[in-house]
Amino acid sequence: MFDVAVIGAGINGCAVSYFLTQAGRSVALIDQDGIAAGGSGAAGAFISPKFSKGGPLKSLMDDAFDFSLDFYNRHFPEYITNVPLLHIARFADENSKVAAFKQQTHLSTAEIPEAVQEMMTEYANSFESVYLLNDGIVDAKSVCEALASNAELFIEQIEQIVYRDGAWYIGDNIRAKKVIITIGAYKKIIDEPYIKMRPVWGQRIDIKTTTKLDFTLHHQLSVSPSKADGTLALGATHDVHYHPEEAEKPYDLEPGRAELVKKALDSLKLENIEVINDYTGLRSGSNDYLPLVGKVVKAKETLEKIPDILKGIKVDSGQFEYYPDLYMINGVGGYGFVQGPYLARMLSRHILNDEALNPQFDPTRFFTRWAKRSAVQELASKLSKKVVLGCENGELKR
């Protein structure tokens, strides 16, 4: 029996496997397609901060960026390329955000080199920008494989998991004391009505170009620095309508290719472009843009135990009913390779040492919101059935 089974071998699953195996725990890492086969494999894997004025997500991204940039350089230097980053406001109304970032950031910045400015289009140079000296991009698949190297990998599609006699039974042959679900926006293993992820399909392409970049660009899209063979990555698209488990036809790569190349040329003077590869995958975001990290609530059992929740009465989440030794990391959106190691360390420390989790990321926030909506919907349904049929002597008849 394993100490922990991790279901989902994207960056979140691989990162939490790393921290747990480093602590001496036996880990089964399970994925239907293999390591970094979904959204993580398609990711540009840019290690960058969030360029905004403030808020919970900005605070998380600041901490996660500092941690993850150091983490990759310290433990996996062979899989990270450290280069400057030129970030340009996408629209005119983002100019103030970028200007505020430049004034407030603790990160090292510099004036944009003249050679870089000359590579940009007149359109790109018309927006506010910031040039960070220390940024990075990781090899997504290679770093995930390295993170997961001490876990035992199982290529298996998991439809459900069962808790029996103090252990979790996963698939046909895997047993574990604890389970961590990190499968993103794909089909749910635990069917809880409050867990609804925001899927965003993405496409990244590799191109060959005779133009050499020695920096990362973020503008209408992200562009990686050039590799030795003259290839660089463009990505990624954001398609909220396509879902691989629901689509009737295979995804058409051509529109995404055209969109990415056009956006790149809007920003950069790239010459002799040849598209050489495509990568696609499904990102998983949450409705409030913050991740979900922690234990999983049993909705039905909790409402039976504490029906006052449906009345909007605030109840301490410690009184909720939870699945035993079941955890999740989800909802990192397009920030997986920045947030993944940071959140994985947070959850692993909670599991290993009972360290507190950040309450802002607690999945129970969606349970309480769902319960309130359910109560309102039930009340509205009851009221709608009270149809006024007529009026007699000043009295309403129903």
Secondary structure, 3 states (H helix, E strand, C coil): CEEEEEECCCHHHHHHHHHHHHCCCCEEEEECCCCCCCHHHHCCCEECCCCCCCCHHHHHHHHHHHHHHHHHHHHCHHHEEEEEEEEECCCHHHHHHHHHHHHHCCCCEECCCHHHHHHECHHHHCCCEEEEEEEEEECHHHHHHHHCCCCEEEECCCCCEEEECCEEEECCCEEEEEEEECCCCCCCCCCCCCCCCEEEEEEEEEEECCCCCCCEEECCCEECCCCCCCEEEEECCCECCCCCCCCCCCCCHHHHHHHHHHHHHHHECCCCCEEEEEEEEEEEECCCCCCEEEEEECHHHHHHHCHHHHHCCCCCHHHCCEEEEEEEEECEHHHHHHHHHHHHHHHHHHHHHCCCCCHHHCCHHHHHHHHHHHHHHHHHHHHHHCCCCEEECCEEEC
